[in-house]
Amino acid sequence: MMSSDWEEDVCLVLEDEEGQEHEFTLIKKFFVDDAEYVVLQQVGDDEQIIFKFVRDEDGEEFLCEIEDEEEWGRVVDAYQEMEFE
């Protein structure tokens, strides 16, 4: 199960919509407006992906895509600022 106390460089295996598993490395985790986000990089690929880390009402932890454009903009800006510091 996922845990928000992940350390950077941890490897994760995520399953896509087609049921295929993909291995990712945790690059960074950070907070924006009291929400937690993680930056993952697929093993063997240079592209980085940002997911929102959430818990449902039962305490289950999962990653979800950021669908709100305004939220996406704030998160990307915050991550880019961290990268340039």
C-alpha positions, 0 to 999 in steps of 0.5 A, spaced: 500 500 500 502 507 498 504 511 504 505 519 504 512 517 508 515 515 501 522 517 501 525 520 494 528 514 489 523 509 492 520 505 486 513 504 485 509 499 480 503 502 478 497 499 473 494 503 467 487 503 465 489 497 460 492 493 466 499 493 464 504 495 470 509 500 469 515 501 474 516 509 476 521 512 481 519 517 486 522 524 484 519 529 489 513 529 494 511 536 496 505 540 498 501 546 495 495 549 498 495 543 504 494 538 498 500 533 497 503 531 490 508 526 488 513 527 481 514 520 478 518 518 473 517 512 469 523 507 469 527 508 462 524 514 460 525 521 462 518 524 462 516 526 469 509 525 471 505 529 477 500 526 481 495 528 487 496 523 493 489 523 496 486 518 502 478 517 501 473 516 507 476 509 508 483 511 509 485 508 503 491 511 499 491 512 492 494 517 486 490 521 482 491 525 476 490 532 476 484 534 472 482 541 474 486 546 470 487 551 475 490 546 480 494 543 475 497 550 473 499 552 481 502 545 482 506 545 476 508 553 478 510 550 485 514 544 482 518 549 477 520 554 483 522 548 487 527 546 481 530 552 480 532 554 487 
